[in-house]
Amino acid sequence: VPFVLLDARGNQWHDGNIIPGAELAWYEDSAEDFERIIPSNETLVVVYCFSFTCPLSPRLATKLAELGYQNVVE
């Protein structure tokens, strides 16, 4: 897997529009939830939200870094 694309809106704010191939993720998801969709802590993870001012992608990026994911790009 070259990278994992995460839509930071999760199920809570998901409006049906998602970039093809992206997975829904939420900053309050468990470590086990992330382990299911991210192959390793070295995998490139690209996190996005619906706008540049959305606070969800920075929160998710921070959570992933705290869990030890080393290549997180917002």
PQR file of N, CA, C, O and H, with PARSE charges and radii, in Angstrom:
ATOM      1  N   VAL A   1       0.860  -1.182   0.000 -0.4000 1.5000
ATOM      2  CA  VAL A   1       0.000   0.000   0.000 -0.0000 2.0000
ATOM      3  C   VAL A   1       0.901   1.239   0.000  0.5500 1.7000
ATOM      4  O   VAL A   1       1.643   1.451   0.959 -0.5500 1.4000
ATOM      5  N   PRO A   2       0.851   2.061  -1.055 -0.5600 1.5000
ATOM      6  CA  PRO A   2       1.714   3.249  -1.072  0.2800 2.0000
ATOM      7  C   PRO A   2       1.321   4.297  -0.031  0.5500 1.7000
ATOM      8  O   PRO A   2       2.188   4.957   0.542 -0.5500 1.4000
ATOM      9  N   PHE A   3       0.019   4.451   0.214 -0.4000 1.5000
ATOM     10  CA  PHE A   3      -0.441   5.360   1.260 -0.0000 2.0000
ATOM     11  C   PHE A   3      -1.894   5.043   1.596  0.5500 1.7000
ATOM     12  O   PHE A   3      -2.594   4.364   0.845 -0.5500 1.4000
ATOM     13  H   PHE A   3      -0.685   3.914  -0.251  0.4000 1.0000
ATOM     14  N   VAL A   4      -2.327   5.557   2.753 -0.4000 1.5000
ATOM     15  CA  VAL A   4      -3.721   5.430   3.182 -0.0000 2.0000
ATOM     16  C   VAL A   4      -4.295   6.834   3.229  0.5500 1.7000
ATOM     17  O   VAL A   4      -3.696   7.741   3.808 -0.5500 1.4000
ATOM     18  H   VAL A   4      -1.758   6.108   3.363  0.4000 1.0000
ATOM     19  N   LEU A   5      -5.462   7.010   2.616 -0.4000 1.5000
ATOM     20  CA  LEU A   5      -6.147   8.295   2.590 -0.0000 2.0000
ATOM     21  C   LEU A   5      -7.311   8.241   3.570  0.5500 1.7000
ATOM     22  O   LEU A   5      -8.192   7.389   3.451 -0.5500 1.4000
ATOM     23  H   LEU A   5      -5.949   6.274   2.146  0.4000 1.0000
ATOM     24  N   LEU A   6      -7.311   9.155   4.541 -0.4000 1.5000
ATOM     25  CA  LEU A   6      -8.345   9.163   5.572 -0.0000 2.0000
ATOM     26  C   LEU A   6      -9.174  10.436   5.520  0.5500 1.7000
ATOM     27  O   LEU A   6      -8.633  11.542   5.545 -0.5500 1.4000
ATOM     28  H   LEU A   6      -6.595   9.847   4.638  0.4000 1.0000
ATOM     29  N   ASP A   7     -10.475  10.277   5.448 -0.4000 1.5000
ATOM     30  CA  ASP A   7     -11.426  11.375   5.549 -0.0000 2.0000
ATOM     31  C   ASP A   7     -11.702  11.568   7.037  0.5500 1.7000
ATOM     32  O   ASP A   7     -12.309  10.709   7.677 -0.5500 1.4000
ATOM     33  H   ASP A   7     -10.914   9.379   5.427  0.4000 1.0000
ATOM     34  N   ALA A   8     -11.256  12.692   7.584 -0.4000 1.5000
ATOM     35  CA  ALA A   8     -11.300  12.926   9.030 -0.0000 2.0000
ATOM     36  C   ALA A   8     -12.694  13.198   9.574  0.5500 1.7000
ATOM     37  O   ALA A   8     -12.860  13.364  10.783 -0.5500 1.4000
ATOM     38  H   ALA A   8     -10.763  13.390   7.065  0.4000 1.0000
ATOM     39  N   ARG A   9     -13.699  13.247   8.706 -0.4000 1.5000
ATOM     40  CA  ARG A   9     -15.050  13.515   9.192 -0.0000 2.0000
ATOM     41  C   ARG A   9     -15.683  12.306   9.856  0.5500 1.7000
ATOM     42  O   ARG A   9     -16.686  12.441  10.556 -0.5500 1.4000
ATOM     43  H   ARG A   9     -13.564  13.112   7.724  0.4000 1.0000
ATOM     44  N   GLY A  10     -15.117  11.138   9.650 -0.4000 1.5000
ATOM     45  CA  GLY A  10     -15.686   9.936  10.233 -0.0000 2.0000
ATOM     46  C   GLY A  10     -17.155   9.788   9.870  0.5500 1.7000
ATOM     47  O   GLY A  10     -17.639  10.440   8.944 -0.5500 1.4000
ATOM     48  H   GLY A  10     -14.302  11.028   9.081  0.4000 1.0000
ATOM     49  N   ASN A  11     -17.844   8.957  10.577 -0.4000 1.5000
ATOM     50  CA  ASN A  11     -19.277   8.782  10.333 -0.0000 2.0000
ATOM     51  C   ASN A  11     -20.103   9.948  10.874  0.5500 1.7000
ATOM     52  O   ASN A  11     -21.232  10.166  10.436 -0.5500 1.4000
ATOM     53  H   ASN A  11     -17.452   8.428  11.329  0.4000 1.0000
ATOM     54  N   GLN A  12     -19.542  10.694  11.825 -0.4000 1.5000
ATOM     55  CA  GLN A  12     -20.282  11.760  12.483 -0.0000 2.0000
ATOM     56  C   GLN A  12     -20.639  12.904  11.531  0.5500 1.7000
ATOM     57  O   GLN A  12     -21.756  13.421  11.581 -0.5500 1.4000
ATOM     58  H   GLN A  12     -18.625  10.517  12.181  0.4000 1.0000
ATOM     59  N   TRP A  13     -19.706  13.303  10.668 -0.4000 1.5000
ATOM     60  CA  TRP A  13     -19.909  14.454   9.789 -0.0000 2.0000
ATOM     61  C   TRP A  13     -19.899  14.069   8.321  0.5500 1.7000
ATOM     62  O   TRP A  13     -19.923  14.942   7.453 -0.5500 1.4000
ATOM     63  H   TRP A  13     -18.799  12.883  10.627  0.4000 1.0000
ATOM     64  N   HIS A  14     -19.863  12.792   8.036 -0.4000 1.5000
ATOM     65  CA  HIS A  14     -19.795  12.322   6.651 -0.0000 2.0000
ATOM     66  C   HIS A  14     -21.086  12.660   5.921  0.5500 1.7000
ATOM     67  O   HIS A  14     -22.178  12.361   6.404 -0.5500 1.4000
ATOM     68  H   HIS A  14     -19.843  12.083   8.741  0.4000 1.0000
ATOM     69  N   ASP A  15     -20.955  13.289   4.747 -0.4000 1.5000
ATOM     70  CA  ASP A  15     -22.127  13.737   3.995 -0.0000 2.0000
ATOM     71  C   ASP A  15     -22.373  12.930   2.721  0.5500 1.7000
ATOM     72  O   ASP A  15     -23.189  13.321   1.887 -0.5500 1.4000
ATOM     73  H   ASP A  15     -20.068  13.532   4.354  0.4000 1.0000
ATOM     74  N   GLY A  16     -21.678  11.816   2.571 -0.4000 1.5000
ATOM     75  CA  GLY A  16     -21.847  10.994   1.381 -0.0000 2.0000
ATOM     76  C   GLY A  16     -20.825  11.282   0.302  0.5500 1.7000
ATOM     77  O   GLY A  16     -20.667  10.490  -0.627 -0.5500 1.4000
ATOM     78  H   GLY A  16     -21.015  11.499   3.249  0.4000 1.0000
ATOM     79  N   ASN A  17     -20.126  12.407   0.408 -0.4000 1.5000
ATOM     80  CA  ASN A  17     -19.065  12.741  -0.536 -0.0000 2.0000
ATOM     81  C   ASN A  17     -17.727  12.336   0.056  0.5500 1.7000
ATOM     82  O   ASN A  17     -17.344  12.797   1.132 -0.5500 1.4000
ATOM     83  H   ASN A  17     -20.254  13.051   1.162  0.4000 1.0000
ATOM     84  N   ILE A  18     -17.030  11.481  -0.650 -0.4000 1.5000
ATOM     85  CA  ILE A  18     -15.736  11.007  -0.180 -0.0000 2.0000
ATOM     86  C   ILE A  18     -14.843  10.777  -1.391  0.5500 1.7000
ATOM     87  O   ILE A  18     -15.319  10.353  -2.444 -0.5500 1.4000
ATOM     88  H   ILE A  18     -17.341  11.107  -1.523  0.4000 1.0000
ATOM     89  N   ILE A  19     -13.570  11.049  -1.249 -0.4000 1.5000
ATOM     90  CA  ILE A  19     -12.631  10.799  -2.337 -0.0000 2.0000
ATOM     91  C   ILE A  19     -12.552   9.289  -2.533  0.5500 1.7000
ATOM     92  O   ILE A  19     -12.364   8.554  -1.564 -0.5500 1.4000
ATOM     93  H   ILE A  19     -13.183  11.394  -0.393  0.4000 1.0000
ATOM     94  N   PRO A  20     -12.692   8.812  -3.775 -0.5600 1.5000
ATOM     95  CA  PRO A  20     -12.605   7.362  -4.017  0.2800 2.0000
ATOM     96  C   PRO A  20     -11.309   6.773  -3.442  0.5500 1.7000
ATOM     97  O   PRO A  20     -10.218   7.301  -3.658 -0.5500 1.4000
ATOM     98  N   GLY A  21     -11.457   5.686  -2.719 -0.4000 1.5000
ATOM     99  CA  GLY A  21     -10.318   5.016  -2.092 -0.0000 2.0000
ATOM    100  C   GLY A  21     -10.041   5.457  -0.669  0.5500 1.7000
ATOM    101  O   GLY A  21      -9.246   4.827   0.028 -0.5500 1.4000
ATOM    102  H   GLY A  21     -12.344   5.257  -2.544  0.4000 1.0000
ATOM    103  N   ALA A  22     -10.682   6.531  -0.225 -0.4000 1.5000
ATOM    104  CA  ALA A  22     -10.473   7.017   1.146 -0.0000 2.0000
ATOM    105  C   ALA A  22     -11.266   6.178   2.134  0.5500 1.7000
ATOM    106  O   ALA A  22     -12.272   5.558   1.788 -0.5500 1.4000
ATOM    107  H   ALA A  22     -11.328   7.043  -0.792  0.4000 1.0000
ATOM    108  N   GLU A  23     -10.795   6.174   3.354 -0.4000 1.5000
ATOM    109  CA  GLU A  23     -11.472   5.514   4.469 -0.0000 2.0000
ATOM    110  C   GLU A  23     -11.968   6.599   5.421  0.5500 1.7000
ATOM    111  O   GLU A  23     -11.311   7.626   5.585 -0.5500 1.4000
ATOM    112  H   GLU A  23      -9.977   6.677   3.635  0.4000 1.0000
ATOM    113  N   LEU A  24     -13.103   6.379   6.036 -0.4000 1.5000
ATOM    114  CA  LEU A  24     -13.587   7.298   7.064 -0.0000 2.0000
ATOM    115  C   LEU A  24     -12.856   7.025   8.368  0.5500 1.7000
ATOM    116  O   LEU A  24     -12.686   5.870   8.759 -0.5500 1.4000
ATOM    117  H   LEU A  24     -13.637   5.544   5.903  0.4000 1.0000
ATOM    118  N   ALA A  25     -12.424   8.082   9.042 -0.4000 1.5000
ATOM    119  CA  ALA A  25     -11.753   7.944  10.331 -0.0000 2.0000
ATOM    120  C   ALA A  25     -12.158   9.130  11.198  0.5500 1.7000
ATOM    121  O   ALA A  25     -12.544  10.180  10.686 -0.5500 1.4000
ATOM    122  H   ALA A  25     -12.562   9.020   8.725  0.4000 1.0000
ATOM    123  N   TRP A  26     -12.072   8.959  12.487 -0.4000 1.5000
ATOM    124  CA  TRP A  26     -12.499   9.972  13.459 -0.0000 2.0000
ATOM    125  C   TRP A  26     -11.445  10.030  14.535  0.5500 1.7000
ATOM    126  O   TRP A  26     -10.913   8.994  14.935 -0.5500 1.4000
ATOM    127  H   TRP A  26     -11.759   8.105  12.904  0.4000 1.0000
ATOM    128  N   TYR A  27     -11.133  11.206  15.008 -0.4000 1.5000
ATOM    129  CA  TYR A  27     -10.055  11.341  15.991 -0.0000 2.0000
ATOM    130  C   TYR A  27     -10.354  10.627  17.303  0.5500 1.7000
ATOM    131  O   TYR A  27      -9.441  10.417  18.102 -0.5500 1.4000
ATOM    132  H   TYR A  27     -11.565  12.047  14.682  0.4000 1.0000
ATOM    133  N   GLU A  28     -11.583  10.254  17.543 -0.4000 1.5000
ATOM    134  CA  GLU A  28     -11.908   9.509  18.754 -0.0000 2.0000
ATOM    135  C   GLU A  28     -11.975   7.999  18.517  0.5500 1.7000
ATOM    136  O   GLU A  28     -12.318   7.247  19.429 -0.5500 1.4000
ATOM    137  H   GLU A  28     -12.324  10.425  16.894  0.4000 1.0000
ATOM    138  N   ASP A  29     -11.651   7.549  17.303 -0.4000 1.5000
ATOM    139  CA  ASP A  29     -11.588   6.103  17.041 -0.0000 2.0000
ATOM    140  C   ASP A  29     -10.502   5.473  17.906  0.5500 1.7000
ATOM    141  O   ASP A  29      -9.584   6.155  18.359 -0.5500 1.4000
ATOM    142  H   ASP A  29     -11.372   8.159  16.562  0.4000 1.0000
ATOM    143  N   SER A  30     -10.612   4.189  18.128 -0.4000 1.5000
ATOM    144  CA  SER A  30      -9.634   3.484  18.966 -0.0000 2.0000
ATOM    145  C   SER A  30      -8.388   3.128  18.172  0.5500 1.7000
ATOM    146  O   SER A  30      -8.395   3.140  16.941 -0.5500 1.4000
ATOM    147  H   SER A  30     -11.358   3.634  17.760  0.4000 1.0000
ATOM    148  N   ALA A  31      -7.331   2.815  18.885 -0.4000 1.5000
ATOM    149  CA  ALA A  31      -6.085   2.369  18.248 -0.0000 2.0000
ATOM    150  C   ALA A  31      -6.350   1.147  17.377  0.5500 1.7000
ATOM    151  O   ALA A  31      -5.763   1.006  16.304 -0.5500 1.4000
ATOM    152  H   ALA A  31      -7.325   2.806  19.885  0.4000 1.0000
ATOM    153  N   GLU A  32      -7.225   0.274  17.832 -0.4000 1.5000
ATOM    154  CA  GLU A  32      -7.557  -0.933  17.070 -0.0000 2.0000
ATOM    155  C   GLU A  32      -8.248  -0.591  15.758  0.5500 1.7000
ATOM    156  O   GLU A  32      -8.021  -1.254  14.746 -0.5500 1.4000
ATOM    157  H   GLU A  32      -7.702   0.390  18.704  0.4000 1.0000
ATOM    158  N   ASP A  33      -9.093   0.442  15.766 -0.4000 1.5000
ATOM    159  CA  ASP A  33      -9.753   0.884  14.529 -0.0000 2.0000
ATOM    160  C   ASP A  33      -8.707   1.314  13.499  0.5500 1.7000
ATOM    161  O   ASP A  33      -8.809   0.961  12.324 -0.5500 1.4000
ATOM    162  H   ASP A  33      -9.278   0.980  16.588  0.4000 1.0000
ATOM    163  N   PHE A  34      -7.706   2.073  13.936 -0.4000 1.5000
ATOM    164  CA  PHE A  34      -6.664   2.535  13.016 -0.0000 2.0000
ATOM    165  C   PHE A  34      -5.796   1.378  12.536  0.5500 1.7000
ATOM    166  O   PHE A  34      -5.374   1.356  11.380 -0.5500 1.4000
ATOM    167  H   PHE A  34      -7.623   2.360  14.891  0.4000 1.0000
ATOM    168  N   GLU A  35      -5.531   0.423  13.409 -0.4000 1.5000
ATOM    169  CA  GLU A  35      -4.720  -0.736  13.023 -0.0000 2.0000
ATOM    170  C   GLU A  35      -5.387  -1.533  11.910  0.5500 1.7000
ATOM    171  O   GLU A  35      -4.698  -2.155  11.102 -0.5500 1.4000
ATOM    172  H   GLU A  35      -5.874   0.441  14.349  0.4000 1.0000
ATOM    173  N   ARG A  36      -6.700  -1.524  11.855 -0.4000 1.5000
ATOM    174  CA  ARG A  36      -7.424  -2.251  10.804 -0.0000 2.0000
ATOM    175  C   ARG A  36      -7.265  -1.608   9.426  0.5500 1.7000
ATOM    176  O   ARG A  36      -7.332  -2.300   8.410 -0.5500 1.4000
ATOM    177  H   ARG A  36      -7.259  -1.018  12.512  0.4000 1.0000
ATOM    178  N   ILE A  37      -7.055  -0.289   9.383 -0.4000 1.5000
ATOM    179  CA  ILE A  37      -6.998   0.380   8.081 -0.0000 2.0000
ATOM    180  C   ILE A  37      -5.611   0.886   7.702  0.5500 1.7000
ATOM    181  O   ILE A  37      -5.379   1.222   6.541 -0.5500 1.4000
ATOM    182  H   ILE A  37      -7.001   0.274  10.208  0.4000 1.0000
ATOM    183  N   ILE A  38      -4.685   0.949   8.655 -0.4000 1.5000
ATOM    184  CA  ILE A  38      -3.326   1.412   8.366 -0.0000 2.0000
ATOM    185  C   ILE A  38      -2.379   0.230   8.577  0.5500 1.7000
ATOM    186  O   ILE A  38      -2.247  -0.263   9.697 -0.5500 1.4000
ATOM    187  H   ILE A  38      -4.873   0.677   9.599  0.4000 1.0000
ATOM    188  N   PRO A  39      -1.717  -0.231   7.504 -0.5600 1.5000
ATOM    189  CA  PRO A  39      -0.910  -1.462   7.594  0.2800 2.0000
ATOM    190  C   PRO A  39       0.223  -1.422   8.619  0.5500 1.7000
ATOM    191  O   PRO A  39       0.474  -2.428   9.282 -0.5500 1.4000
ATOM    192  N   SER A  40       0.908  -0.297   8.767 -0.4000 1.5000
ATOM    193  CA  SER A  40       1.998  -0.222   9.745 -0.0000 2.0000
ATOM    194  C   SER A  40       2.178   1.225  10.182  0.5500 1.7000
ATOM    195  O   SER A  40       1.622   2.141   9.576 -0.5500 1.4000
ATOM    196  H   SER A  40       0.703   0.521   8.228  0.4000 1.0000
ATOM    197  N   ASN A  41       2.953   1.422  11.232 -0.4000 1.5000
ATOM    198  CA  ASN A  41       3.164   2.785  11.720 -0.0000 2.0000
ATOM    199  C   ASN A  41       4.095   3.587  10.810  0.5500 1.7000
ATOM    200  O   ASN A  41       4.286   4.785  11.021 -0.5500 1.4000
ATOM    201  H   ASN A  41       3.405   0.678  11.724  0.4000 1.0000
ATOM    202  N   GLU A  42       4.675   2.937   9.801 -0.4000 1.5000
ATOM    203  CA  GLU A  42       5.530   3.626   8.842 -0.0000 2.0000
ATOM    204  C   GLU A  42       4.790   3.969   7.543  0.5500 1.7000
ATOM    205  O   GLU A  42       5.342   4.660   6.687 -0.5500 1.4000
ATOM    206  H   GLU A  42       4.520   1.964   9.629  0.4000 1.0000
ATOM    207  N   THR A  43       3.560   3.500   7.390 -0.4000 1.5000
ATOM    208  CA  THR A  43       2.769   3.784   6.197 -0.0000 2.0000
ATOM    209  C   THR A  43       2.489   5.285   6.092  0.5500 1.7000
ATOM    210  O   THR A  43       2.192   5.936   7.093 -0.5500 1.4000
ATOM    211  H   THR A  43       3.112   2.939   8.086  0.4000 1.0000
ATOM    212  N   LEU A  44       2.583   5.827   4.882 -0.4000 1.5000
ATOM    213  CA  LEU A  44       2.201   7.218   4.658 -0.0000 2.0000
ATOM    214  C   LEU A  44       0.688   7.327   4.820  0.5500 1.7000
ATOM    215  O   LEU A  44      -0.073   6.599   4.183 -0.5500 1.4000
ATOM    216  H   LEU A  44       2.825   5.298   4.068  0.4000 1.0000
ATOM    217  N   VAL A  45       0.267   8.252   5.686 -0.4000 1.5000
ATOM    218  CA  VAL A  45      -1.161   8.480   5.933 -0.0000 2.0000
ATOM    219  C   VAL A  45      -1.471   9.927   5.569  0.5500 1.7000
ATOM    220  O   VAL A  45      -0.881  10.855   6.123 -0.5500 1.4000
ATOM    221  H   VAL A  45       0.885   8.843   6.204  0.4000 1.0000
ATOM    222  N   VAL A  46      -2.398  10.113   4.637 -0.4000 1.5000
ATOM    223  CA  VAL A  46      -2.829  11.446   4.227 -0.0000 2.0000
ATOM    224  C   VAL A  46      -4.227  11.672   4.801  0.5500 1.7000
ATOM    225  O   VAL A  46      -5.156  10.907   4.542 -0.5500 1.4000
ATOM    226  H   VAL A  46      -2.878   9.359   4.187  0.4000 1.0000
ATOM    227  N   VAL A  47      -4.349  12.735   5.580 -0.4000 1.5000
ATOM    228  CA  VAL A  47      -5.597  13.047   6.276 -0.0000 2.0000
ATOM    229  C   VAL A  47      -6.199  14.305   5.656  0.5500 1.7000
ATOM    230  O   VAL A  47      -5.492  15.288   5.438 -0.5500 1.4000
ATOM    231  H   VAL A  47      -3.595  13.356   5.791  0.4000 1.0000
ATOM    232  N   TYR A  48      -7.502  14.277   5.372 -0.4000 1.5000
ATOM    233  CA  TYR A  48      -8.170  15.467   4.849 -0.0000 2.0000
ATOM    234  C   TYR A  48      -9.536  15.639   5.486  0.5500 1.7000
ATOM    235  O   TYR A  48     -10.070  14.737   6.131 -0.5500 1.4000
ATOM    236  H   TYR A  48      -8.076  13.478   5.549  0.4000 1.0000
ATOM    237  N   CYS A  49     -10.086  16.840   5.280 -0.4000 1.5000
ATOM    238  CA  CYS A  49     -11.413  17.168   5.776 -0.0000 2.0000
ATOM    239  C   CYS A  49     -12.150  17.932   4.679  0.5500 1.7000
ATOM    240  O   CYS A  49     -11.712  17.912   3.529 -0.5500 1.4000
ATOM    241  H   CYS A  49      -9.652  17.573   4.755  0.4000 1.0000
ATOM    242  N   PHE A  50     -13.238  18.592   4.994 -0.4000 1.5000
ATOM    243  CA  PHE A  50     -14.037  19.254   3.961 -0.0000 2.0000
ATOM    244  C   PHE A  50     -13.545  20.656   3.615  0.5500 1.7000
ATOM    245  O   PHE A  50     -13.946  21.195   2.584 -0.5500 1.4000
ATOM    246  H   PHE A  50     -13.594  18.608   5.928  0.4000 1.0000
ATOM    247  N   SER A  51     -12.690  21.267   4.441 -0.4000 1.5000
ATOM    248  CA  SER A  51     -12.164  22.598   4.136 -0.0000 2.0000
ATOM    249  C   SER A  51     -10.850  22.811   4.877  0.5500 1.7000
ATOM    250  O   SER A  51     -10.491  22.037   5.765 -0.5500 1.4000
ATOM    251  H   SER A  51     -12.365  20.829   5.279  0.4000 1.0000
ATOM    252  N   PHE A  52     -10.143  23.862   4.502 -0.4000 1.5000
ATOM    253  CA  PHE A  52      -8.871  24.170   5.156 -0.0000 2.0000
ATOM    254  C   PHE A  52      -9.052  24.612   6.604  0.5500 1.7000
ATOM    255  O   PHE A  52      -8.113  24.530   7.396 -0.5500 1.4000
ATOM    256  H   PHE A  52     -10.434  24.491   3.781  0.4000 1.0000
ATOM    257  N   THR A  53     -10.236  25.075   6.953 -0.4000 1.5000
ATOM    258  CA  THR A  53     -10.472  25.549   8.318 -0.0000 2.0000
ATOM    259  C   THR A  53     -11.104  24.489   9.218  0.5500 1.7000
ATOM    260  O   THR A  53     -11.327  24.737  10.403 -0.5500 1.4000
ATOM    261  H   THR A  53     -10.998  25.141   6.309  0.4000 1.0000
ATOM    262  N   CYS A  54     -11.389  23.338   8.678 -0.4000 1.5000
ATOM    263  CA  CYS A  54     -11.993  22.257   9.461 -0.0000 2.0000
ATOM    264  C   CYS A  54     -11.018  21.785  10.535  0.5500 1.7000
ATOM    265  O   CYS A  54      -9.862  21.502  10.222 -0.5500 1.4000
ATOM    266  H   CYS A  54     -11.208  23.137   7.716  0.4000 1.0000
ATOM    267  N   PRO A  55     -11.449  21.693  11.790 -0.5600 1.5000
ATOM    268  CA  PRO A  55     -10.548  21.258  12.862  0.2800 2.0000
ATOM    269  C   PRO A  55     -10.373  19.736  12.954  0.5500 1.7000
ATOM    270  O   PRO A  55      -9.543  19.258  13.727 -0.5500 1.4000
ATOM    271  N   LEU A  56     -11.141  18.978  12.180 -0.4000 1.5000
ATOM    272  CA  LEU A  56     -11.111  17.522  12.340 -0.0000 2.0000
ATOM    273  C   LEU A  56      -9.824  16.891  11.824  0.5500 1.7000
ATOM    274  O   LEU A  56      -9.316  15.952  12.437 -0.5500 1.4000
ATOM    275  H   LEU A  56     -11.816  19.366  11.552  0.4000 1.0000
ATOM    276  N   SER A  57      -9.287  17.383  10.714 -0.4000 1.5000
ATOM    277  CA  SER A  57      -8.062  16.762  10.192 -0.0000 2.0000
ATOM    278  C   SER A  57      -6.855  17.011  11.093  0.5500 1.7000
ATOM    279  O   SER A  57      -6.070  16.082  11.285 -0.5500 1.4000
ATOM    280  H   SER A  57      -9.699  18.145  10.215  0.4000 1.0000
ATOM    281  N   PRO A  58      -6.653  18.214  11.664 -0.5600 1.5000
ATOM    282  CA  PRO A  58      -5.535  18.358  12.590  0.2800 2.0000
ATOM    283  C   PRO A  58      -5.689  17.483  13.841  0.5500 1.7000
ATOM    284  O   PRO A  58      -4.707  16.952  14.361 -0.5500 1.4000
ATOM    285  N   ARG A  59      -6.915  17.340  14.311 -0.4000 1.5000
ATOM    286  CA  ARG A  59      -7.141  16.486  15.491 -0.0000 2.0000
ATOM    287  C   ARG A  59      -6.798  15.034  15.176  0.5500 1.7000
ATOM    288  O   ARG A  59      -6.169  14.346  15.980 -0.5500 1.4000
ATOM    289  H   ARG A  59      -7.713  17.770  13.889  0.4000 1.0000
ATOM    290  N   LEU A  60      -7.217  14.572  13.993 -0.4000 1.5000
ATOM    291  CA  LEU A  60      -6.917  13.195  13.604 -0.0000 2.0000
ATOM    292  C   LEU A  60      -5.422  13.012  13.391  0.5500 1.7000
ATOM    293  O   LEU A  60      -4.865  12.001  13.817 -0.5500 1.4000
ATOM    294  H   LEU A  60      -7.728  15.130  13.339  0.4000 1.0000
ATOM    295  N   ALA A  61      -4.765  13.957  12.747 -0.4000 1.5000
ATOM    296  CA  ALA A  61      -3.320  13.867  12.521 -0.0000 2.0000
ATOM    297  C   ALA A  61      -2.569  13.803  13.852  0.5500 1.7000
ATOM    298  O   ALA A  61      -1.627  13.025  14.002 -0.5500 1.4000
ATOM    299  H   ALA A  61      -5.218  14.778  12.401  0.4000 1.0000
ATOM    300  N   THR A  62      -2.986  14.616  14.807 -0.4000 1.5000
ATOM    301  CA  THR A  62      -2.359  14.611  16.133 -0.0000 2.0000
ATOM    302  C   THR A  62      -2.566  13.270  16.828  0.5500 1.7000
ATOM    303  O   THR A  62      -1.634  12.719  17.413 -0.5500 1.4000
ATOM    304  H   THR A  62      -3.752  15.248  14.685  0.4000 1.0000
ATOM    305  N   LYS A  63      -3.778  12.752  16.765 -0.4000 1.5000
ATOM    306  CA  LYS A  63      -4.078  11.456  17.384 -0.0000 2.0000
ATOM    307  C   LYS A  63      -3.205  10.359  16.786  0.5500 1.7000
ATOM    308  O   LYS A  63      -2.650   9.540  17.519 -0.5500 1.4000
ATOM    309  H   LYS A  63      -4.536  13.200  16.290  0.4000 1.0000
ATOM    310  N   LEU A  64      -3.078  10.338  15.457 -0.4000 1.5000
ATOM    311  CA  LEU A  64      -2.263   9.314  14.805 -0.0000 2.0000
ATOM    312  C   LEU A  64      -0.801   9.432  15.219  0.5500 1.7000
ATOM    313  O   LEU A  64      -0.145   8.419  15.457 -0.5500 1.4000
ATOM    314  H   LEU A  64      -3.529  11.003  14.862  0.4000 1.0000
ATOM    315  N   ALA A  65      -0.285  10.649  15.307 -0.4000 1.5000
ATOM    316  CA  ALA A  65       1.098  10.851  15.751 -0.0000 2.0000
ATOM    317  C   ALA A  65       1.276  10.351  17.182  0.5500 1.7000
ATOM    318  O   ALA A  65       2.286   9.725  17.503 -0.5500 1.4000
ATOM    319  H   ALA A  65      -0.818  11.473  15.113  0.4000 1.0000
ATOM    320  N   GLU A  66       0.296  10.628  18.039 -0.4000 1.5000
ATOM    321  CA  GLU A  66       0.357  10.160  19.433 -0.0000 2.0000
ATOM    322  C   GLU A  66       0.357   8.644  19.515  0.5500 1.7000
ATOM    323  O   GLU A  66       0.930   8.066  20.438 -0.5500 1.4000
ATOM    324  H   GLU A  66      -0.524  11.137  17.778  0.4000 1.0000
ATOM    325  N   LEU A  67      -0.292   7.999  18.543 -0.4000 1.5000
ATOM    326  CA  LEU A  67      -0.338   6.533  18.514 -0.0000 2.0000
ATOM    327  C   LEU A  67       0.896   5.924  17.857  0.5500 1.7000
ATOM    328  O   LEU A  67       1.012   4.702  17.774 -0.5500 1.4000
ATOM    329  H   LEU A  67      -0.758   8.469  17.793  0.4000 1.0000
ATOM    330  N   GLY A  68       1.822   6.767  17.387 -0.4000 1.5000
ATOM    331  CA  GLY A  68       3.081   6.267  16.846 -0.0000 2.0000
ATOM    332  C   GLY A  68       3.171   6.182  15.336  0.5500 1.7000
ATOM    333  O   GLY A  68       4.156   5.664  14.809 -0.5500 1.4000
ATOM    334  H   GLY A  68       1.727   7.760  17.455  0.4000 1.0000
ATOM    335  N   TYR A  69       2.167   6.680  14.625 -0.4000 1.5000
ATOM    336  CA  TYR A  69       2.255   6.708  13.164 -0.0000 2.0000
ATOM    337  C   TYR A  69       3.229   7.804  12.773  0.5500 1.7000
ATOM    338  O   TYR A  69       3.077   8.954  13.186 -0.5500 1.4000
ATOM    339  H   TYR A  69       1.367   7.101  15.052  0.4000 1.0000
ATOM    340  N   GLN A  70       4.223   7.452  11.981 -0.4000 1.5000
ATOM    341  CA  GLN A  70       5.374   8.328  11.744 -0.0000 2.0000
ATOM    342  C   GLN A  70       5.259   9.187  10.487  0.5500 1.7000
ATOM    343  O   GLN A  70       5.977  10.179  10.364 -0.5500 1.4000
ATOM    344  H   GLN A  70       4.346   6.518  11.646  0.4000 1.0000
ATOM    345  N   ASN A  71       4.388   8.840   9.561 -0.4000 1.5000
ATOM    346  CA  ASN A  71       4.316   9.548   8.278 -0.0000 2.0000
ATOM    347  C   ASN A  71       2.898  10.052   8.030  0.5500 1.7000
ATOM    348  O   ASN A  71       2.207   9.573   7.131 -0.5500 1.4000
ATOM    349  H   ASN A  71       3.804   8.033   9.661  0.4000 1.0000
ATOM    350  N   VAL A  72       2.476  11.016   8.832 -0.4000 1.5000
ATOM    351  CA  VAL A  72       1.119  11.554   8.722 -0.0000 2.0000
ATOM    352  C   VAL A  72       1.195  12.944   8.098  0.5500 1.7000
ATOM    353  O   VAL A  72       1.923  13.812   8.578 -0.5500 1.4000
ATOM    354  H   VAL A  72       3.037  11.405   9.562  0.4000 1.0000
ATOM    355  N   VAL A  73       0.427  13.143   7.017 -0.4000 1.5000
ATOM    356  CA  VAL A  73       0.380  14.424   6.328 -0.0000 2.0000
ATOM    357  C   VAL A  73      -1.059  14.897   6.347  0.5500 1.7000
ATOM    358  O   VAL A  73      -1.983  14.143   6.044 -0.5500 1.4000
ATOM    359  H   VAL A  73      -0.164  12.437   6.627  0.4000 1.0000
ATOM    360  N   GLU A  74      -1.231  16.158   6.708 -0.4000 1.5000
ATOM    361  CA  GLU A  74      -2.582  16.730   6.747 -0.0000 2.0000
ATOM    362  C   GLU A  74      -2.822  17.537   5.485  0.5500 1.7000
ATOM    363  O   GLU A  74      -3.899  18.107   5.312 -0.5500 1.4000
ATOM    364  H   GLU A  74      -0.480  16.770   6.954  0.4000 1.0000
TER
END
